[in-house]
């Protein structure tokens, strides 16, 4: 099995091979100002509450939960939804599965001992978070866990004057679904690095990556219907080795193939590991992004297909040629490839049709509608190799269709122009890679909006989020513009 260290060592070998190549604004509506009695006032500093004592931790319908209380409560509950957790060890590191609760993005075990949790507790917030009844694409389980935990908090601590739901990655999707379904008690939402474009759109994109790898690099790759978690992982390992070998093959056209695969999914040219300062770094970043997507499209797909009873993904109508722009064609030519010839190979391949019942079931596990009922602040890294930042563009379109744009503020975090690749990006590049200040800051932005009625602007929150906030950034369109 390929470890992370082995994976990165192989990526480093690309440097010598590739060195030879060197060389959204929309409709605006009036911002809403919360006026419900639950909003409280901006002067709440010491709201009475019950100590939940032994009931601060426990299990609700098979999901472990934790509640952490401040010394003085400001009346606000922060309800955290964690991200995707593997149902079985998967590549590249095959780490053991996790089933502990989290009360904040950086809390490892529900203890609230991490720096982000400590800061929020010191500011008077009550924190709560839960594991889910199952791991994997557990959106429905996550929504139920949040609803159960909110009810538990009310019972053992007291009724919050405000409840903010927030979560990251898959938890960002869960957060938004909870917010849309529970307007009576959700006063604000902060989905961060969230899968806000929904399940089918994102898994279809993972299929595109796998399809292109199979057609151009690894004919043995199985795209759907894995028989076991081990079968899925073995497919990833074989294909990952083939992609890495191809990317290093500048003279034989392999590098061009790897770049085209990455371009189909708009894989970023920066990651947490690689800053994209030259062609070598950009190729390595795109290979890392491709392998990240491939892990989701193999091991992640296996769990999803078991959950929904078949393959929910489809690429029968995908127009791959339309996704490759002139700049990408030029880069592919620069490394000795012919984009038109490679695209012709993709066009001649056998496409994959979805199981319609499985596709419907996947969406029904939970998807965003964009029908907002509370102030919502999203935050995303501009260079996310797993949950593309374009998810935010899709979500904004859904919100606009409901004329709710006044209830939505979207924040984008850019990485430094360059960074030490041995240490990685401090923020802005990588999946859910934010600084502690940004994580605490997004709560502050939401709280100021809800409690004081001050509608935030990206340019106006620099003091709360610090370095990295990029007020002028607008995500591009979804890679397959016809898919939404």
C-alpha positions, 0 to 999 in steps of 0.5 A: 500500500502506498503511504503518504510519504511514498506518494510524496516521494514519487511526486518529488521525482516529477521535478527532474522530468518536468524541468525540461519543460520549464519554461461572480457578481449576480442579483442582489436583494436587500439584506435581511436583518434577523428580528425573531425574539431568539436573536437577543441583543448584542449585550448578552454576556452572562446568560443563565444555563444548567450544567449538563454535567455527566450528560455533556457527553453520551450517545444519541441514536448511535452517534457519540456527542459532546457539549462544552460550556463556557464559564459565562454564556453569551446565549449562543450555541455553536453546533458543529458538523464534521466532514467526511469520515471513511467507513473503512481505511482508504488511500493514501494513508489507510488510517483507522476510521474515526467515530469520536465527536467534534465540537469545532473544526480543529477539535480532535475528540470532543474535549474542546482542548484545541486552540479554536475551541478554547478561543470560542469558549473564552468568548462565551459560546457554548459548543456542541458536536456529534459523530454520526450514526455511520461513516461515509456519505452520511448526510442524512445521519448527520442532519439527524445527529444535529437535530437530536443534539440541539434538542438534547442541548435544550433539555440539559443546558437550556434554550439558546437565544441563538443557534448557529450551525457550522460545519466543514466539507461534507459537514458544510453540506450537512450544515446547510441542509440543517439550516434550510430544514430548521428555520425555527431554531437556526439563527445563522449558518456557516458552511465552510469548504462545503459540498454545496453543489450537492452529491451527484454533481461532485461524484459525476466529476470524480467519475470524469477523472476516473474515466479519463485516467482509464482511457488515457493512462490505466485501462485496468481501472474499474470505474464502478461496481467495486466488490469490496473496500479492498477492491476499491483501494487496490484500483486506486493504488494501481491507477495512482502508480500509473498516473505518477509514472505517466506524469513523469514521462515528458518525452513519451507524452505522459505528462500531457495526459496527466495535465489533460486529466486534471484540466477536465476537473479544473484541478488547482495548480496550487495545493497545500503541498505545492505553491505552483510557482513554476511548471514543475510545481504546477504539474505536481500540484495537479497530480496530487489533486488528481490522486485526491479526486481518484481516492474519492472516486474509488474508495468513496464511491464504493461506500456510496454505491453500497449506501444507495444501491448502485452507481449514481454517476453518469458521464453519457452527456459530458462534453470533455472538449468544451472543458479545455480552454486555449491556455490549457491546450497551450500547456499540453502542447508545451509538454509535447501533447496534442489535446485534440488527439487526447480528447478524441480518445476520450470521445471514443471511450465507453461512457458510464450510465447511472442507475436512476434509482441510485442517483435519485437516492443519492440526492435524497440523502441531502442536497442544498436548495438555496432557499435560505431562512437565516443569514449564511456565511460560507468560506472556501479556500481558492485552491481546493483539490477535493471540494472545488471552490466552484461549489460556491458558484453553484450554490450562489446560483441556487440562492439567486433562484430563490431571490435570497442573495441578501442572506448570503455572504461568500468569503474566499481565502487565497494562499500566499503567492509562494510558501515553503513547500516543505511546510505547506500553505498556511491557508488558502490552498488545500482542502479546508485549510484555514488558519485558526483566526479565519475559523474563529473569524467566520463565527465572529462575522456571522455573529455580528450580522445576526446580533447587530444586523450589520450585513458583512462585506468581504472587504469589511471583514479583513480585521476578523479573518486576517491575512488571506481574505480575497474580496475580489475573488469570483469562482469560475463556472462548474467544469461541466457547465451543462451539468447543473 
